[in-house]
Amino acid sequence: MDGAILFDFGGTLDAEGLTWKERFYRLFRDAGVAPSREGFDPLFYRADDALVGAIPATLSFRDTVFRLAADVSRALGLDDDPLTARVAGRFLDDALARLAANRPMLERLGRRYRLGIVSNFYGNLPTVCENAGVRRLFTVIVDSTQVGCEKPDPRIFQRAVAELELTAAAATVVGDSLPRDMAGARAAGMRHIWLAGEAADGAQACCPGDPVVRSLRAVEALLL
């Protein structure tokens, strides 16, 4: 094995560089009920933060998404269960489709590298990965709620390589967030690749010479 690749989950493995906040915003906007982006963001963050440590480790991917969608709907002042269910269902379908599409690429990378996930999540990420059919591909899954620290704290990345019995220099971090994934990986002494998605053209990497990519397919091309 040639070291490890540590992926972020939300916005990276289940999307092409779009955060959960951005995807929920677009779905509610397309349904005609979202306020301005400036008005939506704090409502989403409050709903998102409220789930941290408040759900069981066994809560399914589906139930996590539907609960978050319901909480955001209430924050928006909506009383429309069918609309909320459509938003949640679309979000879940899109995420599962992207994870399924990425599975062959992860299998190819897994023949050369040990794979892991390091994510700021709610405490049930191993269950979510099992539901998505990708759990078996990862040697380690580090959920911030389960370990008590979150990105960009370098300790969460160090926890992953310690479980893999590797040095920081042997790991590459792939994530969609400059302030969390890239800054945290840099502080931990790990190589890092920014999945900037649709913002990749012209995006400035956090360190000179760092790769900035639009899709995980480009990550595979860099590492294989």
Secondary structure as the mmCIF struct_conf table of DSSP 4:
data_model
#
loop_
_struct_conf.conf_type_id
_struct_conf.id
_struct_conf.beg_label_comp_id
_struct_conf.beg_label_asym_id
_struct_conf.beg_label_seq_id
_struct_conf.end_label_comp_id
_struct_conf.end_label_asym_id
_struct_conf.end_label_seq_id
STRN STRN1 ALA A 4 PHE A 7
HELX_RH_PI_P HELX_RH_PI_P1 PHE A 9 LEU A 13
BEND BEND1 ASP A 14 GLY A 17
HELX_RH_AL_P HELX_RH_AL_P1 TRP A 20 ASP A 30
TURN_TY1_P TURN_TY1_P1 ALA A 31 GLY A 32
HELX_RH_AL_P HELX_RH_AL_P2 ARG A 37 LEU A 51
TURN_TY1_P TURN_TY1_P2 VAL A 52 ALA A 54
BEND BEND2 ILE A 55 ILE A 55
TURN_TY1_P TURN_TY1_P3 ALA A 57 THR A 58
HELX_RH_AL_P HELX_RH_AL_P3 PHE A 61 ALA A 75
TURN_TY1_P TURN_TY1_P4 LEU A 76 GLY A 77
HELX_RH_AL_P HELX_RH_AL_P4 ASP A 81 GLY A 110
TURN_TY1_P TURN_TY1_P5 ARG A 111 ARG A 112
BEND BEND3 TYR A 113 TYR A 113
STRN STRN2 ARG A 114 SER A 119
BEND BEND4 GLY A 123 GLY A 123
HELX_RH_AL_P HELX_RH_AL_P5 LEU A 125 ASN A 131
TURN_TY1_P TURN_TY1_P6 ALA A 132 GLY A 133
HELX_RH_3T_P HELX_RH_3T_P1 ARG A 135 LEU A 137
BEND BEND5 THR A 139 THR A 139
STRN STRN3 VAL A 140 ASP A 143
HELX_RH_AL_P HELX_RH_AL_P6 SER A 144 VAL A 147
TURN_TY1_P TURN_TY1_P7 GLY A 148 GLY A 148
TURN_TY1_P TURN_TY1_P8 LYS A 151 PRO A 152
HELX_RH_AL_P HELX_RH_AL_P7 PRO A 154 LEU A 164
TURN_TY1_P TURN_TY1_P9 GLU A 165 GLU A 165
HELX_RH_3T_P HELX_RH_3T_P2 ALA A 168 ALA A 170
STRN STRN4 ALA A 171 GLY A 175
BEND BEND6 ASP A 176 ASP A 176
HELX_RH_PI_P HELX_RH_PI_P2 LEU A 178 MET A 182
HELX_RH_AL_P HELX_RH_AL_P8 ALA A 183 ALA A 188
TURN_TY1_P TURN_TY1_P10 GLY A 189 GLY A 189
STRN STRN5 ARG A 191 LEU A 195
HELX_RH_3T_P HELX_RH_3T_P3 GLY A 197 ALA A 199
TURN_TY1_P TURN_TY1_P11 ASP A 201 GLY A 202
HELX_LH_PP_P HELX_LH_PP_P1 ALA A 203 ALA A 205
BEND BEND7 CYS A 206 CYS A 207
TURN_TY1_P TURN_TY1_P12 PRO A 208 GLY A 209
STRN STRN6 VAL A 212 VAL A 213
BEND BEND8 ARG A 214 SER A 215
HELX_RH_AL_P HELX_RH_AL_P9 LEU A 216 LEU A 223
#
